[in-house]
Structures are given as structure tokens and as C-alpha cells.
Amino acid sequence: MSATGKGKKREEHDQASDGDSEGRAPAKKVLKKDSDDDNSDDITVCEIGKNRKVTVRIWQGKIWVDIREFYIKDGKQLPGKKGISLSMDQWNVLRDHIEDIDKAVVEKS
């Protein structure tokens, strides 16, 4: 496997997915300030699956919407490599297209 993580088998991805038989996981609303780090201003908005969270954070002076898998190490929950951080511009584009995304999902189901 390359250093970028490309080349993982599809089966591994399918086995690792969470949710029901249609691929949906119930969103668990949390909206709490993460307190593992005293300097953390991260706010967990919701848990969208086992070890998957939507978090709003400030990084390099900018606000980011982070959708990421987490893992446990030494009793602490830490962010993993699998995920995406959206700038506010990217978040606004995604948010403005939610209805279009929902329509496309309905068409495919």
C-alpha cells in the first residue's frame, strides 16, 4: 500500500462501514465542547456513526467543519486520517446543495 493510503481493497471499506443495511447510521446529537485538551475549542456537533463525528474547530485562525473517524489510543479518543475538513466557503457550498443531494439520493434509491 502507498503512503497516501490509496490501494485499499473495497472489501475493507465495506467491512468498516457503519449503519443499517442501507448504509445509514442514526445521527447522535451531541453538541458539546471537547474537553480532552484544555486548549481545545472543538465542538462536537453530532456523532454520525461508531467513531465518526462532525466537529467544528478553529485551526490556524479559521473555522473548519470536520467530518472524521476517531480511534482510541491509551484511553483517549483521537482524530484519525480518514475524514475531511471543510473551510467555511466549502461548507456553505455543501450546505446550499443539500436539497440537490437529497434529490439525487432519492433518484438512486
MDAnalysis code that builds the backbone (N, CA, C; Angstrom):
import MDAnalysis as mda
import numpy as np

u = mda.Universe.empty(327, n_residues=109, atom_resindex=np.repeat(np.arange(109), 3), trajectory=True)
u.add_TopologyAttr("name", ["N", "CA", "C"] * 109)
u.add_TopologyAttr("resid", np.arange(1, 110))
u.add_TopologyAttr("resname", ["MET", "SER", "ALA", "THR", "GLY", "LYS", "GLY", "LYS", "LYS", "ARG", "GLU", "GLU", "HIS", "ASP", "GLN", "ALA", "SER", "ASP", "GLY", "ASP", "SER", "GLU", "GLY", "ARG", "ALA", "PRO", "ALA", "LYS", "LYS", "VAL", "LEU", "LYS", "LYS", "ASP", "SER", "ASP", "ASP", "ASP", "ASN", "SER", "ASP", "ASP", "ILE", "THR", "VAL", "CYS", "GLU", "ILE", "GLY", "LYS", "ASN", "ARG", "LYS", "VAL", "THR", "VAL", "ARG", "ILE", "TRP", "GLN", "GLY", "LYS", "ILE", "TRP", "VAL", "ASP", "ILE", "ARG", "GLU", "PHE", "TYR", "ILE", "LYS", "ASP", "GLY", "LYS", "GLN", "LEU", "PRO", "GLY", "LYS", "LYS", "GLY", "ILE", "SER", "LEU", "SER", "MET", "ASP", "GLN", "TRP", "ASN", "VAL", "LEU", "ARG", "ASP", "HIS", "ILE", "GLU", "ASP", "ILE", "ASP", "LYS", "ALA", "VAL", "VAL", "GLU", "LYS", "SER"])
u.atoms.positions = np.array([
    [0.845, -1.172, 0.000],
    [0.000, 0.000, 0.000],
    [0.888, 1.231, 0.000],
    [0.460, 2.289, -0.697],
    [1.250, 3.506, -0.759],
    [1.071, 4.335, 0.500],
    [1.921, 5.338, 0.655],
    [1.878, 6.189, 1.848],
    [0.609, 7.013, 1.899],
    [-0.049, 7.218, 0.765],
    [-1.264, 8.025, 0.748],
    [-2.494, 7.241, 1.156],
    [-2.346, 5.926, 1.300],
    [-3.482, 5.112, 1.698],
    [-4.287, 4.614, 0.515],
    [-3.912, 5.021, -0.708],
    [-4.610, 4.548, -1.892],
    [-4.248, 3.097, -2.113],
    [-5.165, 2.358, -2.644],
    [-4.895, 0.967, -2.925],
    [-5.563, 0.035, -1.932],
    [-6.274, 0.550, -0.952],
    [-7.001, -0.323, -0.030],
    [-8.110, -1.022, -0.797],
    [-8.355, -2.235, -0.420],
    [-9.389, -3.012, -1.090],
    [-10.773, -2.508, -0.726],
    [-11.677, -2.617, -1.680],
    [-13.066, -2.201, -1.475],
    [-13.697, -2.982, -0.333],
    [-13.323, -4.265, -0.189],
    [-13.910, -5.085, 0.866],
    [-13.602, -4.508, 2.243],
    [-12.372, -4.003, 2.420],
    [-12.014, -3.426, 3.712],
    [-12.903, -2.243, 4.026],
    [-13.165, -1.413, 3.006],
    [-14.028, -0.248, 3.210],
    [-15.437, -0.682, 3.555],
    [-15.944, -1.673, 2.822],
    [-17.303, -2.143, 3.058],
    [-17.446, -2.752, 4.446],
    [-16.435, -3.495, 4.894],
    [-16.493, -4.112, 6.209],
    [-16.437, -3.082, 7.316],
    [-15.779, -1.958, 7.070],
    [-15.600, -0.942, 8.102],
    [-16.769, 0.021, 8.174],
    [-17.696, -0.029, 7.223],
    [-18.787, 0.947, 7.229],
    [-19.751, 0.668, 8.362],
    [-20.357, 1.749, 8.847],
    [-21.309, 1.668, 9.946],
    [-22.717, 1.891, 9.423],
    [-23.697, 1.634, 10.264],
    [-25.062, 1.971, 9.921],
    [-25.894, 0.748, 9.625],
    [-27.082, 1.010, 9.103],
    [-28.007, -0.074, 8.818],
    [-27.689, -0.697, 7.469],
    [-28.553, -1.588, 7.000],
    [-28.294, -2.315, 5.767],
    [-28.269, -1.403, 4.550],
    [-28.807, -0.199, 4.641],
    [-28.783, 0.740, 3.532],
    [-27.641, 1.748, 3.687],
    [-26.745, 1.517, 4.643],
    [-25.579, 2.373, 4.797],
    [-25.813, 3.611, 5.637],
    [-26.950, 3.696, 6.283],
    [-27.237, 4.878, 7.095],
    [-26.998, 4.562, 8.559],
    [-26.380, 5.497, 9.233],
    [-26.203, 5.390, 10.680],
    [-27.042, 6.476, 11.323],
    [-27.725, 6.156, 12.392],
    [-28.512, 7.204, 13.042],
    [-27.577, 8.256, 13.628],
    [-27.873, 9.502, 13.361],
    [-27.057, 10.591, 13.888],
    [-27.370, 10.777, 15.365],
    [-26.336, 10.795, 16.150],
    [-26.493, 11.004, 17.585],
    [-26.117, 12.443, 17.881],
    [-27.096, 13.246, 18.291],
    [-26.835, 14.653, 18.562],
    [-26.067, 14.792, 19.864],
    [-24.993, 15.562, 19.805],
    [-24.152, 15.699, 20.972],
    [-24.006, 17.167, 21.373],
    [-23.486, 18.006, 20.501],
    [-23.231, 19.429, 20.715],
    [-22.588, 19.681, 22.071],
    [-21.308, 19.306, 22.158],
    [-20.573, 19.514, 23.400],
    [-19.173, 19.977, 23.083],
    [-18.612, 20.710, 24.010],
    [-17.237, 21.154, 23.862],
    [-16.327, 20.011, 24.269],
    [-15.402, 19.640, 23.376],
    [-14.469, 18.568, 23.679],
    [-13.490, 19.063, 24.730],
    [-13.343, 18.297, 25.806],
    [-12.524, 18.753, 26.917],
    [-11.319, 17.871, 27.170],
    [-10.947, 17.004, 26.198],
    [-9.763, 16.170, 26.375],
    [-8.508, 17.019, 26.468],
    [-8.520, 18.168, 25.806],
    [-7.377, 19.074, 25.784],
    [-7.840, 20.404, 26.359],
    [-7.120, 20.909, 27.348],
    [-7.530, 22.158, 27.996],
    [-7.583, 23.327, 27.020],
    [-6.783, 23.285, 25.935],
    [-6.743, 24.373, 24.965],
    [-7.721, 24.159, 23.819],
    [-8.496, 23.103, 23.866],
    [-9.379, 22.745, 22.768],
    [-10.631, 23.616, 22.754],
    [-10.921, 24.156, 21.575],
    [-12.169, 24.878, 21.362],
    [-13.076, 24.091, 20.429],
    [-12.785, 22.809, 20.236],
    [-13.578, 21.971, 19.343],
    [-14.959, 21.749, 19.929],
    [-15.959, 21.786, 19.065],
    [-17.331, 21.497, 19.465],
    [-17.809, 20.311, 18.638],
    [-18.139, 19.213, 19.302],
    [-18.707, 18.062, 18.610],
    [-20.191, 18.332, 18.410],
    [-20.590, 18.419, 17.158],
    [-21.974, 18.726, 16.819],
    [-22.824, 17.472, 16.869],
    [-22.314, 16.384, 16.292],
    [-23.056, 15.127, 16.339],
    [-22.130, 13.963, 16.050],
    [-22.557, 12.799, 16.481],
    [-21.884, 11.552, 16.158],
    [-22.718, 10.895, 15.073],
    [-22.103, 10.603, 13.943],
    [-22.858, 10.064, 12.808],
    [-22.653, 8.568, 12.632],
    [-21.941, 7.962, 13.512],
    [-21.714, 6.523, 13.469],
    [-20.690, 6.167, 14.519],
    [-20.383, 4.881, 14.564],
    [-19.385, 4.429, 15.528],
    [-18.045, 5.089, 15.200],
    [-17.540, 5.852, 16.139],
    [-16.257, 6.545, 15.999],
    [-16.220, 7.558, 14.856],
    [-17.353, 8.071, 14.437],
    [-17.412, 9.114, 13.407],
    [-18.156, 10.315, 13.967],
    [-17.540, 11.486, 13.800],
    [-18.114, 12.704, 14.379],
    [-18.050, 13.864, 13.395],
    [-18.977, 14.801, 13.598],
    [-18.910, 16.103, 12.943],
    [-18.508, 17.088, 14.024],
    [-17.397, 17.775, 13.782],
    [-16.840, 18.688, 14.768],
    [-16.592, 20.035, 14.116],
    [-16.819, 21.099, 14.869],
    [-16.470, 22.440, 14.423],
    [-15.269, 22.871, 15.250],
    [-14.238, 23.325, 14.561],
    [-12.999, 23.676, 15.258],
    [-12.364, 24.915, 14.652],
    [-11.491, 25.519, 15.392],
    [-10.673, 26.610, 14.876],
    [-9.268, 26.065, 14.701],
    [-8.725, 26.213, 13.486],
    [-7.374, 25.766, 13.196],
    [-6.710, 26.819, 12.325],
    [-5.553, 27.248, 12.696],
    [-4.805, 28.302, 12.023],
    [-5.650, 29.566, 11.882],
    [-6.431, 29.844, 12.924],
    [-7.226, 31.062, 12.963],
    [-8.493, 31.045, 12.123],
    [-8.831, 29.895, 11.540],
    [-10.031, 29.784, 10.698],
    [-10.958, 28.719, 11.259],
    [-12.249, 28.867, 10.986],
    [-13.254, 27.894, 11.415],
    [-13.364, 26.801, 10.352],
    [-13.377, 25.548, 10.818],
    [-13.476, 24.385, 9.947],
    [-14.585, 23.461, 10.422],
    [-15.300, 22.855, 9.483],
    [-16.258, 21.796, 9.786],
    [-15.539, 20.491, 9.447],
    [-15.333, 19.669, 10.458],
    [-14.521, 18.466, 10.321],
    [-15.415, 17.237, 10.450],
    [-15.412, 16.387, 9.430],
    [-16.159, 15.131, 9.441],
    [-15.099, 14.041, 9.418],
    [-14.994, 13.278, 10.509],
    [-13.818, 12.442, 10.676],
    [-14.089, 11.190, 11.490],
    [-13.296, 10.147, 11.223],
    [-13.277, 8.951, 12.058],
    [-12.291, 9.177, 13.196],
    [-12.600, 8.606, 14.340],
    [-11.743, 8.700, 15.517],
    [-11.309, 7.303, 15.927],
    [-10.220, 7.222, 16.669],
    [-9.741, 5.949, 17.191],
    [-9.346, 6.140, 18.651],
    [-9.263, 5.039, 19.363],
    [-8.916, 5.073, 20.785],
    [-7.458, 4.654, 20.946],
    [-6.685, 5.467, 21.673],
    [-5.306, 5.128, 21.990],
    [-5.031, 5.572, 23.419],
    [-4.567, 4.633, 24.228],
    [-4.274, 4.917, 25.640],
    [-5.477, 5.540, 26.354],
    [-6.675, 5.060, 26.019],
    [-7.881, 5.535, 26.670],
    [-8.395, 6.875, 26.174],
    [-7.724, 7.476, 25.190],
    [-8.154, 8.768, 24.643],
    [-8.693, 8.581, 23.239],
    [-9.718, 9.337, 22.912],
    [-10.264, 9.305, 21.562],
    [-9.543, 10.376, 20.743],
    [-8.888, 9.936, 19.657],
    [-8.079, 10.825, 18.835],
    [-8.582, 10.835, 17.396],
    [-8.426, 11.970, 16.688],
    [-8.853, 12.028, 15.286],
    [-7.951, 11.192, 14.400],
    [-8.566, 10.490, 13.459],
    [-7.813, 9.668, 12.521],
    [-7.555, 10.393, 11.214],
    [-6.909, 9.691, 10.283],
    [-6.601, 10.259, 8.970],
    [-7.822, 10.299, 8.059],
    [-8.752, 9.365, 8.287],
    [-9.927, 9.289, 7.416],
    [-10.914, 10.370, 7.790],
    [-11.091, 11.306, 6.905],
    [-12.028, 12.381, 7.151],
    [-11.750, 13.553, 6.244],
    [-12.534, 14.592, 6.430],
    [-12.385, 15.793, 5.619],
    [-12.676, 17.009, 6.492],
    [-11.890, 18.044, 6.275],
    [-12.114, 19.322, 6.942],
    [-12.540, 20.315, 5.879],
    [-13.697, 20.914, 6.079],
    [-14.229, 21.866, 5.114],
    [-14.068, 23.289, 5.633],
    [-13.524, 24.162, 4.790],
    [-13.468, 25.583, 5.136],
    [-14.897, 26.120, 5.152],
    [-15.080, 27.309, 5.655],
    [-16.437, 27.874, 5.696],
    [-16.999, 28.050, 4.283],
    [-16.151, 28.430, 3.315],
    [-16.616, 28.551, 1.927],
    [-17.098, 27.203, 1.395],
    [-16.314, 26.150, 1.649],
    [-16.701, 24.811, 1.203],
    [-17.958, 24.335, 1.918],
    [-18.038, 24.584, 3.220],
    [-19.212, 24.194, 3.989],
    [-20.461, 24.875, 3.442],
    [-20.360, 26.163, 3.130],
    [-21.510, 26.911, 2.614],
    [-21.973, 26.366, 1.267],
    [-21.026, 25.975, 0.401],
    [-21.395, 25.379, -0.891],
    [-22.131, 24.063, -0.657],
    [-21.582, 23.208, 0.210],
    [-22.231, 21.924, 0.506],
    [-23.616, 22.146, 1.097],
    [-23.711, 23.037, 2.075],
    [-24.986, 23.318, 2.734],
    [-26.028, 23.824, 1.726],
    [-25.591, 24.656, 0.783],
    [-26.521, 25.213, -0.210],
    [-27.000, 24.166, -1.210],
    [-26.326, 23.020, -1.273],
    [-26.704, 21.973, -2.226],
    [-27.322, 20.744, -1.563],
    [-27.681, 20.849, -0.315],
    [-28.254, 19.701, 0.411],
    [-29.517, 19.182, -0.269],
    [-30.403, 20.081, -0.703],
    [-31.640, 19.634, -1.358],
    [-31.332, 18.876, -2.646],
    [-30.344, 19.350, -3.415],
    [-29.956, 18.661, -4.652],
    [-29.381, 17.279, -4.341],
    [-28.600, 17.189, -3.280],
    [-28.031, 15.908, -2.875],
    [-29.141, 14.953, -2.455],
    [-30.090, 15.449, -1.658],
    [-31.217, 14.615, -1.249],
    [-32.013, 14.117, -2.441],
    [-32.251, 14.974, -3.427],
    [-32.984, 14.565, -4.629],
    [-32.227, 13.474, -5.382],
    [-30.912, 13.626, -5.501],
    [-30.108, 12.618, -6.189],
    [-30.139, 11.289, -5.459],
    [-30.132, 11.325, -4.127],
    [-30.209, 10.094, -3.342],
    [-31.538, 9.407, -3.569],
    [-32.619, 10.154, -3.603],
    [-33.952, 9.585, -3.840],
    [-34.002, 8.957, -5.236],
    [-33.438, 9.628, -6.213],
    [-33.420, 9.092, -7.583],
    [-32.663, 7.760, -7.665],
    [-31.611, 7.623, -6.898],
    [-30.786, 6.410, -6.938],
    [-31.350, 5.280, -6.090],
    [-32.292, 5.607, -5.202],
    [-32.814, 4.526, -4.347],
    [-34.051, 3.898, -4.899],
])
